[in-house]
Amino acid sequence: MKKIDVIIIGLLILGGVVSIFLPNVEPHKKIIGQKELLHELNKEGRYITTDEVARMIMEKDPSLILVDVRSPEEYDLFTIDGAINIPVDSILSPSNMVYLDQDAYTTVLFSTGNSLADQAWLTLESYGYEGNRVMKGGLNQWYQTILNPKPPSSTEITREAEKQYLFRKAAQIYFTGIQVSGGTKAQAAKSKPVVQPVKKRKKKPVSGGCG
């Protein structure tokens, strides 16, 4: 396990991230224990790639919610088009639950790298919140793969690699509005998404039974 993962788990074991950041906020009781969190931390299923996120945005997928968990200052400097800002230190605020505690949307958490978004994801996971993913590599990976993609090397050229590169070049034009050969770092225009709050669907009780 990576050192940063051990640190994140340590925070949760010491009383939970919520008790550190939001001592007076308890949306509901934790339902996942330490062993389960360790298991979840080693699962790659929580991640979604920058390519997948870019494709969902370009296809205007209505199920996508992008959540930048960095500070408001970092968010104001640069973020992904359409992302909302929910800093990790207010991740469990009741006003944010319409985005983070539901199963109608795919909520993608991201930060500069993985660590802050992983921390936010684990906090939500420990309370049983559903539908949350982490954009793998964060904004660093977003810049490298979407805003400034590099062509595959001569040893890496395959049909799949070429197809991926062509998609990333199209995404680069989509998000920057500028077609460049070498790649130029550009800040995507930030617009606030209109997201209709959705209450978490209640599971229907099982009817019938053995006669």
C-alpha positions as CSV (number, residue, x, y, z in Angstrom):
1,M,0.0,0.0,0.0
2,K,1.3,3.5,-0.9
3,K,2.4,5.8,1.9
4,I,-0.4,8.3,1.1
5,D,-3.0,5.6,1.4
6,V,-1.7,4.7,4.8
7,I,-2.0,8.3,5.9
8,I,-5.6,8.6,4.6
9,I,-6.6,5.4,6.4
10,G,-4.8,6.7,9.5
11,L,-7.0,9.8,9.5
12,L,-10.1,7.7,9.3
13,I,-9.0,5.3,12.1
14,L,-8.1,8.2,14.4
15,G,-11.7,9.3,14.4
16,G,-12.7,10.0,10.8
17,V,-12.1,12.9,8.5
18,V,-15.4,14.3,9.5
19,S,-14.4,14.6,13.1
20,I,-11.2,16.5,12.1
21,F,-12.9,18.9,9.6
22,L,-16.5,19.0,10.6
23,P,-16.8,18.2,14.4
24,N,-20.5,19.3,14.5
25,V,-21.7,17.6,11.3
26,E,-22.9,14.0,11.4
27,P,-25.2,13.4,8.4
28,H,-25.6,9.7,9.5
29,K,-23.7,7.0,11.2
30,K,-20.7,5.4,9.6
31,I,-21.6,2.0,8.2
32,I,-18.2,0.8,6.9
33,G,-15.5,-0.3,9.3
34,Q,-11.7,-0.1,9.1
35,K,-11.2,-3.5,7.5
36,E,-13.8,-2.8,4.8
37,L,-12.1,0.6,4.1
38,L,-8.7,-1.0,3.7
39,H,-10.3,-3.4,1.2
40,E,-12.0,-0.6,-0.7
41,L,-8.8,1.4,-0.8
42,N,-7.1,-1.4,-2.7
43,K,-9.9,-1.6,-5.3
44,E,-9.3,0.2,-8.7
45,G,-13.1,0.3,-9.2
46,R,-13.3,3.7,-7.6
47,Y,-11.3,5.3,-10.4
48,I,-12.4,6.7,-13.7
49,T,-9.9,7.7,-16.4
50,T,-9.5,11.2,-17.8
51,D,-10.4,9.8,-21.2
52,E,-13.7,8.5,-19.8
53,V,-14.5,11.9,-18.2
54,A,-13.6,13.8,-21.3
55,R,-15.9,11.6,-23.4
56,M,-18.8,12.0,-21.0
57,I,-18.4,15.8,-21.1
58,M,-18.1,15.9,-24.9
59,E,-21.1,13.7,-25.3
60,K,-23.0,15.9,-22.8
61,D,-23.8,13.0,-20.6
62,P,-26.5,14.2,-18.2
63,S,-25.6,11.7,-15.5
64,L,-22.1,13.3,-14.9
65,I,-21.4,15.6,-12.0
66,L,-17.8,16.9,-11.7
67,V,-16.7,17.9,-8.2
68,D,-13.4,19.7,-7.6
69,V,-12.4,19.0,-3.9
70,R,-9.6,21.5,-3.8
71,S,-9.7,24.9,-2.1
72,P,-11.8,27.7,-3.6
73,E,-8.6,29.6,-4.4
74,E,-7.3,26.7,-6.4
75,Y,-10.6,26.1,-8.1
76,D,-10.8,29.8,-9.2
77,L,-7.3,29.5,-10.8
78,F,-8.2,26.5,-13.0
79,T,-10.7,23.7,-13.1
80,I,-12.5,21.5,-15.6
81,D,-15.3,23.1,-17.5
82,G,-18.6,22.6,-15.6
83,A,-17.1,21.4,-12.3
84,I,-18.5,22.5,-9.0
85,N,-16.3,23.2,-6.0
86,I,-16.9,21.2,-2.8
87,P,-13.6,21.5,-0.8
88,V,-12.7,18.3,1.1
89,D,-13.0,20.0,4.4
90,S,-16.7,20.6,3.8
91,I,-17.4,17.3,1.9
92,L,-20.0,16.2,4.5
93,S,-21.9,19.4,4.7
94,P,-25.6,18.7,4.5
95,S,-26.0,21.1,1.6
96,N,-23.7,19.0,-0.5
97,M,-25.6,15.7,0.0
98,V,-27.8,16.2,-3.1
99,Y,-24.6,15.7,-5.1
100,L,-22.7,13.2,-3.0
101,D,-25.3,11.0,-1.4
102,Q,-27.4,9.7,-4.3
103,D,-27.5,7.0,-7.0
104,A,-29.0,8.9,-9.9
105,Y,-25.7,10.5,-11.1
106,T,-22.1,9.6,-11.6
107,T,-20.2,12.0,-9.3
108,V,-16.5,12.3,-10.2
109,L,-14.3,13.8,-7.6
110,F,-10.9,15.2,-8.6
111,S,-8.0,17.2,-7.2
112,T,-4.5,18.1,-8.4
113,G,-3.4,14.5,-8.1
114,N,-5.1,11.5,-6.4
115,S,-4.6,12.0,-2.7
116,L,-7.1,14.7,-1.9
117,A,-9.8,13.2,-4.0
118,D,-9.1,9.8,-2.5
119,Q,-9.4,11.2,0.9
120,A,-12.8,12.7,0.0
121,W,-13.9,9.4,-1.6
122,L,-13.0,7.4,1.5
123,T,-14.8,9.8,3.8
124,L,-18.0,9.4,1.7
125,E,-17.5,5.7,1.4
126,S,-17.2,5.3,5.2
127,Y,-20.7,6.8,5.4
128,G,-22.1,4.6,2.7
129,Y,-22.6,7.3,0.1
130,E,-23.1,5.9,-3.4
131,G,-22.3,6.9,-7.0
132,N,-18.9,8.6,-6.3
133,R,-15.8,8.0,-8.4
134,V,-12.3,9.5,-8.5
135,M,-10.7,10.8,-11.7
136,K,-7.4,9.0,-11.7
137,G,-4.4,11.2,-11.8
138,G,-6.4,14.4,-11.2
139,L,-5.7,17.6,-13.0
140,N,-2.1,16.6,-13.6
141,Q,-3.3,13.7,-15.7
142,W,-6.0,15.8,-17.3
143,Y,-3.4,18.2,-18.6
144,Q,-1.0,15.5,-19.8
145,T,-3.7,13.4,-21.6
146,I,-6.4,15.8,-22.6
147,L,-5.0,19.3,-22.8
148,N,-1.6,18.4,-24.0
149,P,-1.6,14.8,-25.4
150,K,1.6,13.3,-26.8
151,P,1.6,11.0,-29.8
152,P,2.6,7.3,-29.1
153,S,6.3,6.6,-29.6
154,S,7.5,4.3,-32.4
155,T,7.6,1.4,-30.0
156,E,4.1,2.0,-28.7
157,I,2.2,2.4,-31.9
158,T,-0.8,0.1,-32.1
159,R,-4.2,0.6,-33.6
160,E,-5.6,1.1,-30.1
161,A,-2.9,3.6,-29.2
162,E,-3.5,5.6,-32.4
163,K,-7.2,5.6,-31.8
164,Q,-6.7,6.9,-28.3
165,Y,-4.3,9.6,-29.5
166,L,-6.8,10.8,-32.2
167,F,-9.5,11.0,-29.5
168,R,-7.3,13.0,-27.2
169,K,-6.4,15.4,-30.0
170,A,-10.1,15.9,-30.7
171,A,-10.7,16.4,-26.9
172,Q,-7.8,19.0,-26.8
173,I,-9.5,21.0,-29.5
174,Y,-12.9,20.7,-27.7
175,F,-11.6,21.9,-24.4
176,T,-9.1,24.5,-25.5
177,G,-10.7,25.8,-28.7
178,I,-7.2,25.8,-30.2
179,Q,-5.7,23.3,-32.5
180,V,-2.0,23.0,-31.8
181,S,0.6,20.5,-32.9
182,G,2.9,20.7,-29.9
183,G,0.3,21.4,-27.3
184,T,-0.3,24.7,-25.4
185,K,-1.5,24.8,-21.9
186,A,-4.9,26.5,-21.9
187,Q,-7.4,27.2,-19.2
188,A,-10.8,25.9,-20.1
189,A,-13.7,28.4,-19.5
190,K,-15.4,27.5,-16.3
191,S,-19.2,27.5,-16.2
192,K,-21.4,26.4,-13.4
193,P,-23.5,23.3,-14.2
194,V,-27.2,23.3,-13.7
195,V,-27.8,20.1,-11.7
196,Q,-31.2,19.2,-10.4
197,P,-30.9,17.9,-6.9
198,V,-32.0,14.3,-6.7
199,K,-33.0,12.6,-3.5
200,K,-31.6,9.2,-2.9
201,R,-34.1,6.6,-4.1
202,K,-35.4,4.4,-1.3
203,K,-35.2,0.7,-1.8
204,K,-38.6,-0.9,-2.2
205,P,-39.5,-3.4,0.5
206,V,-39.6,-7.0,-0.5
207,S,-43.2,-8.2,-0.8
208,G,-44.6,-11.6,-0.7
209,G,-42.8,-14.6,0.8
210,C,-43.2,-18.2,1.5
211,G,-46.7,-19.5,1.9
